[in-house]
Amino acid sequence: MLQYLCTSPTFLWRFSLTPYRQAHLEGLNQQKERGILVTIGPTADLSQVFAIYQAASESEVRELIEADPYWQNGIWTEYQVKEWIQAI
């Protein structure tokens, strides 16, 4: 398994007002329970969201992101995925 860092620009107020929030959080919790999502959260200035995934491939991470209600409903409009190497 490899680890991937995902980043996406964000405007957090948009996330909290959406009718898709509950489904979004449920999906993330399922990924966390399955050991795929290591962690996720916004930067302190709320300008980006960072997530770390543990997955077999970059394409698996992209599939998870693009299946998220935030992506499917235009709340997330761009993202980057990079293989990440944990140093410690």
CNS distance restraints for C-alpha pairs under 8 A (distance, minus, plus):
assign (resid   1 and name CA) (resid  54 and name CA) 6.24 0.50 0.50
assign (resid   1 and name CA) (resid  55 and name CA) 5.41 0.50 0.50
assign (resid   1 and name CA) (resid  56 and name CA) 4.84 0.50 0.50
assign (resid   1 and name CA) (resid  57 and name CA) 7.76 0.50 0.50
assign (resid   2 and name CA) (resid  54 and name CA) 5.63 0.50 0.50
assign (resid   2 and name CA) (resid  55 and name CA) 5.57 0.50 0.50
assign (resid   2 and name CA) (resid  56 and name CA) 5.89 0.50 0.50
assign (resid   2 and name CA) (resid  57 and name CA) 6.93 0.50 0.50
assign (resid   2 and name CA) (resid  83 and name CA) 7.25 0.50 0.50
assign (resid   2 and name CA) (resid  84 and name CA) 7.76 0.50 0.50
assign (resid   3 and name CA) (resid  52 and name CA) 6.72 0.50 0.50
assign (resid   3 and name CA) (resid  53 and name CA) 5.54 0.50 0.50
assign (resid   3 and name CA) (resid  54 and name CA) 4.42 0.50 0.50
assign (resid   3 and name CA) (resid  55 and name CA) 6.27 0.50 0.50
assign (resid   3 and name CA) (resid  83 and name CA) 5.98 0.50 0.50
assign (resid   3 and name CA) (resid  84 and name CA) 5.35 0.50 0.50
assign (resid   3 and name CA) (resid  85 and name CA) 6.73 0.50 0.50
assign (resid   3 and name CA) (resid  86 and name CA) 7.90 0.50 0.50
assign (resid   4 and name CA) (resid  52 and name CA) 5.56 0.50 0.50
assign (resid   4 and name CA) (resid  53 and name CA) 5.14 0.50 0.50
assign (resid   4 and name CA) (resid  54 and name CA) 6.38 0.50 0.50
assign (resid   4 and name CA) (resid  55 and name CA) 7.46 0.50 0.50
assign (resid   4 and name CA) (resid  58 and name CA) 7.16 0.50 0.50
assign (resid   4 and name CA) (resid  61 and name CA) 7.65 0.50 0.50
assign (resid   4 and name CA) (resid  81 and name CA) 6.41 0.50 0.50
assign (resid   4 and name CA) (resid  82 and name CA) 5.48 0.50 0.50
assign (resid   4 and name CA) (resid  83 and name CA) 4.36 0.50 0.50
assign (resid   4 and name CA) (resid  84 and name CA) 4.89 0.50 0.50
assign (resid   5 and name CA) (resid  50 and name CA) 6.97 0.50 0.50
assign (resid   5 and name CA) (resid  51 and name CA) 5.77 0.50 0.50
assign (resid   5 and name CA) (resid  52 and name CA) 4.68 0.50 0.50
assign (resid   5 and name CA) (resid  53 and name CA) 6.57 0.50 0.50
assign (resid   5 and name CA) (resid  81 and name CA) 5.72 0.50 0.50
assign (resid   5 and name CA) (resid  82 and name CA) 5.32 0.50 0.50
assign (resid   5 and name CA) (resid  83 and name CA) 6.22 0.50 0.50
assign (resid   5 and name CA) (resid  84 and name CA) 5.66 0.50 0.50
assign (resid   6 and name CA) (resid  49 and name CA) 7.99 0.50 0.50
assign (resid   6 and name CA) (resid  50 and name CA) 5.67 0.50 0.50
assign (resid   6 and name CA) (resid  51 and name CA) 5.05 0.50 0.50
assign (resid   6 and name CA) (resid  52 and name CA) 6.25 0.50 0.50
assign (resid   6 and name CA) (resid  53 and name CA) 7.72 0.50 0.50
assign (resid   6 and name CA) (resid  79 and name CA) 6.84 0.50 0.50
assign (resid   6 and name CA) (resid  80 and name CA) 5.54 0.50 0.50
assign (resid   6 and name CA) (resid  81 and name CA) 4.51 0.50 0.50
assign (resid   6 and name CA) (resid  82 and name CA) 6.53 0.50 0.50
assign (resid   7 and name CA) (resid  48 and name CA) 6.65 0.50 0.50
assign (resid   7 and name CA) (resid  49 and name CA) 5.59 0.50 0.50
assign (resid   7 and name CA) (resid  50 and name CA) 4.68 0.50 0.50
assign (resid   7 and name CA) (resid  51 and name CA) 6.55 0.50 0.50
assign (resid   7 and name CA) (resid  79 and name CA) 5.61 0.50 0.50
assign (resid   7 and name CA) (resid  80 and name CA) 5.37 0.50 0.50
assign (resid   7 and name CA) (resid  81 and name CA) 6.74 0.50 0.50
assign (resid   8 and name CA) (resid  48 and name CA) 5.46 0.50 0.50
assign (resid   8 and name CA) (resid  49 and name CA) 5.30 0.50 0.50
assign (resid   8 and name CA) (resid  50 and name CA) 6.83 0.50 0.50
assign (resid   8 and name CA) (resid  76 and name CA) 7.26 0.50 0.50
assign (resid   8 and name CA) (resid  78 and name CA) 6.09 0.50 0.50
assign (resid   8 and name CA) (resid  79 and name CA) 4.43 0.50 0.50
assign (resid   8 and name CA) (resid  80 and name CA) 6.57 0.50 0.50
assign (resid   9 and name CA) (resid  47 and name CA) 5.80 0.50 0.50
assign (resid   9 and name CA) (resid  48 and name CA) 4.30 0.50 0.50
assign (resid   9 and name CA) (resid  49 and name CA) 6.38 0.50 0.50
assign (resid   9 and name CA) (resid  76 and name CA) 7.77 0.50 0.50
assign (resid   9 and name CA) (resid  78 and name CA) 7.18 0.50 0.50
assign (resid   9 and name CA) (resid  79 and name CA) 7.27 0.50 0.50
assign (resid  10 and name CA) (resid  42 and name CA) 7.99 0.50 0.50
assign (resid  10 and name CA) (resid  46 and name CA) 6.65 0.50 0.50
assign (resid  10 and name CA) (resid  47 and name CA) 5.28 0.50 0.50
assign (resid  10 and name CA) (resid  48 and name CA) 4.89 0.50 0.50
assign (resid  10 and name CA) (resid  49 and name CA) 6.29 0.50 0.50
assign (resid  10 and name CA) (resid  76 and name CA) 7.33 0.50 0.50
assign (resid  11 and name CA) (resid  15 and name CA) 7.18 0.50 0.50
assign (resid  11 and name CA) (resid  46 and name CA) 6.49 0.50 0.50
assign (resid  11 and name CA) (resid  47 and name CA) 6.33 0.50 0.50
assign (resid  11 and name CA) (resid  48 and name CA) 7.74 0.50 0.50
assign (resid  12 and name CA) (resid  16 and name CA) 6.61 0.50 0.50
assign (resid  12 and name CA) (resid  46 and name CA) 6.14 0.50 0.50
assign (resid  12 and name CA) (resid  47 and name CA) 7.92 0.50 0.50
assign (resid  13 and name CA) (resid  17 and name CA) 6.50 0.50 0.50
assign (resid  14 and name CA) (resid  18 and name CA) 6.49 0.50 0.50
assign (resid  14 and name CA) (resid  75 and name CA) 7.29 0.50 0.50
assign (resid  15 and name CA) (resid  21 and name CA) 6.55 0.50 0.50
assign (resid  15 and name CA) (resid  75 and name CA) 7.27 0.50 0.50
assign (resid  16 and name CA) (resid  21 and name CA) 6.65 0.50 0.50
assign (resid  17 and name CA) (resid  21 and name CA) 7.68 0.50 0.50
assign (resid  20 and name CA) (resid  24 and name CA) 6.08 0.50 0.50
assign (resid  20 and name CA) (resid  69 and name CA) 6.03 0.50 0.50
assign (resid  20 and name CA) (resid  70 and name CA) 6.78 0.50 0.50
assign (resid  21 and name CA) (resid  25 and name CA) 6.13 0.50 0.50
assign (resid  21 and name CA) (resid  69 and name CA) 7.95 0.50 0.50
assign (resid  21 and name CA) (resid  70 and name CA) 7.77 0.50 0.50
assign (resid  22 and name CA) (resid  26 and name CA) 6.12 0.50 0.50
assign (resid  23 and name CA) (resid  27 and name CA) 6.15 0.50 0.50
assign (resid  23 and name CA) (resid  69 and name CA) 6.77 0.50 0.50
assign (resid  24 and name CA) (resid  28 and name CA) 6.36 0.50 0.50
assign (resid  24 and name CA) (resid  68 and name CA) 6.14 0.50 0.50
assign (resid  24 and name CA) (resid  69 and name CA) 5.65 0.50 0.50
assign (resid  24 and name CA) (resid  70 and name CA) 6.61 0.50 0.50
assign (resid  25 and name CA) (resid  29 and name CA) 6.10 0.50 0.50
assign (resid  26 and name CA) (resid  30 and name CA) 6.24 0.50 0.50
assign (resid  27 and name CA) (resid  31 and name CA) 6.30 0.50 0.50
assign (resid  27 and name CA) (resid  68 and name CA) 7.16 0.50 0.50
assign (resid  28 and name CA) (resid  32 and name CA) 6.14 0.50 0.50
assign (resid  28 and name CA) (resid  37 and name CA) 7.23 0.50 0.50
assign (resid  29 and name CA) (resid  33 and name CA) 6.11 0.50 0.50
assign (resid  30 and name CA) (resid  34 and name CA) 6.20 0.50 0.50
assign (resid  31 and name CA) (resid  35 and name CA) 6.31 0.50 0.50
assign (resid  31 and name CA) (resid  36 and name CA) 5.26 0.50 0.50
assign (resid  31 and name CA) (resid  37 and name CA) 5.22 0.50 0.50
assign (resid  32 and name CA) (resid  36 and name CA) 5.83 0.50 0.50
assign (resid  32 and name CA) (resid  37 and name CA) 4.61 0.50 0.50
assign (resid  32 and name CA) (resid  38 and name CA) 6.32 0.50 0.50
assign (resid  32 and name CA) (resid  39 and name CA) 7.67 0.50 0.50
assign (resid  35 and name CA) (resid  54 and name CA) 7.15 0.50 0.50
assign (resid  36 and name CA) (resid  53 and name CA) 5.45 0.50 0.50
assign (resid  36 and name CA) (resid  54 and name CA) 4.87 0.50 0.50
assign (resid  36 and name CA) (resid  55 and name CA) 5.96 0.50 0.50
assign (resid  37 and name CA) (resid  51 and name CA) 7.46 0.50 0.50
assign (resid  37 and name CA) (resid  52 and name CA) 6.16 0.50 0.50
assign (resid  37 and name CA) (resid  53 and name CA) 4.48 0.50 0.50
assign (resid  37 and name CA) (resid  54 and name CA) 6.24 0.50 0.50
assign (resid  38 and name CA) (resid  51 and name CA) 7.45 0.50 0.50
assign (resid  38 and name CA) (resid  52 and name CA) 5.32 0.50 0.50
assign (resid  38 and name CA) (resid  53 and name CA) 5.42 0.50 0.50
assign (resid  38 and name CA) (resid  54 and name CA) 6.61 0.50 0.50
assign (resid  39 and name CA) (resid  51 and name CA) 5.57 0.50 0.50
assign (resid  39 and name CA) (resid  52 and name CA) 5.43 0.50 0.50
assign (resid  39 and name CA) (resid  53 and name CA) 7.35 0.50 0.50
assign (resid  40 and name CA) (resid  49 and name CA) 7.12 0.50 0.50
assign (resid  40 and name CA) (resid  50 and name CA) 5.60 0.50 0.50
assign (resid  40 and name CA) (resid  51 and name CA) 4.07 0.50 0.50
assign (resid  40 and name CA) (resid  52 and name CA) 6.47 0.50 0.50
assign (resid  41 and name CA) (resid  49 and name CA) 5.48 0.50 0.50
assign (resid  41 and name CA) (resid  50 and name CA) 5.62 0.50 0.50
assign (resid  41 and name CA) (resid  51 and name CA) 6.55 0.50 0.50
assign (resid  42 and name CA) (resid  46 and name CA) 5.55 0.50 0.50
assign (resid  42 and name CA) (resid  47 and name CA) 7.31 0.50 0.50
assign (resid  42 and name CA) (resid  48 and name CA) 5.58 0.50 0.50
assign (resid  42 and name CA) (resid  49 and name CA) 4.12 0.50 0.50
assign (resid  42 and name CA) (resid  50 and name CA) 6.10 0.50 0.50
assign (resid  43 and name CA) (resid  47 and name CA) 6.33 0.50 0.50
assign (resid  43 and name CA) (resid  48 and name CA) 5.62 0.50 0.50
assign (resid  43 and name CA) (resid  49 and name CA) 6.19 0.50 0.50
assign (resid  43 and name CA) (resid  50 and name CA) 7.39 0.50 0.50
assign (resid  53 and name CA) (resid  61 and name CA) 6.97 0.50 0.50
assign (resid  55 and name CA) (resid  60 and name CA) 6.59 0.50 0.50
assign (resid  55 and name CA) (resid  61 and name CA) 6.69 0.50 0.50
assign (resid  56 and name CA) (resid  60 and name CA) 6.85 0.50 0.50
assign (resid  57 and name CA) (resid  61 and name CA) 6.84 0.50 0.50
assign (resid  58 and name CA) (resid  62 and name CA) 6.31 0.50 0.50
assign (resid  58 and name CA) (resid  81 and name CA) 7.16 0.50 0.50
assign (resid  58 and name CA) (resid  82 and name CA) 7.81 0.50 0.50
assign (resid  58 and name CA) (resid  83 and name CA) 7.46 0.50 0.50
assign (resid  59 and name CA) (resid  63 and name CA) 6.12 0.50 0.50
assign (resid  60 and name CA) (resid  64 and name CA) 6.35 0.50 0.50
assign (resid  61 and name CA) (resid  65 and name CA) 6.28 0.50 0.50
assign (resid  61 and name CA) (resid  81 and name CA) 7.78 0.50 0.50
assign (resid  62 and name CA) (resid  66 and name CA) 6.04 0.50 0.50
assign (resid  62 and name CA) (resid  81 and name CA) 7.57 0.50 0.50
assign (resid  63 and name CA) (resid  67 and name CA) 6.04 0.50 0.50
assign (resid  64 and name CA) (resid  68 and name CA) 6.48 0.50 0.50
assign (resid  65 and name CA) (resid  71 and name CA) 6.82 0.50 0.50
assign (resid  66 and name CA) (resid  71 and name CA) 5.50 0.50 0.50
assign (resid  66 and name CA) (resid  72 and name CA) 6.53 0.50 0.50
assign (resid  67 and name CA) (resid  71 and name CA) 6.94 0.50 0.50
assign (resid  67 and name CA) (resid  72 and name CA) 6.64 0.50 0.50
assign (resid  68 and name CA) (resid  72 and name CA) 6.28 0.50 0.50
assign (resid  69 and name CA) (resid  73 and name CA) 5.87 0.50 0.50
assign (resid  70 and name CA) (resid  74 and name CA) 6.19 0.50 0.50
assign (resid  70 and name CA) (resid  75 and name CA) 4.87 0.50 0.50
assign (resid  70 and name CA) (resid  76 and name CA) 5.42 0.50 0.50
assign (resid  71 and name CA) (resid  75 and name CA) 5.91 0.50 0.50
assign (resid  71 and name CA) (resid  76 and name CA) 4.73 0.50 0.50
assign (resid  71 and name CA) (resid  77 and name CA) 6.48 0.50 0.50
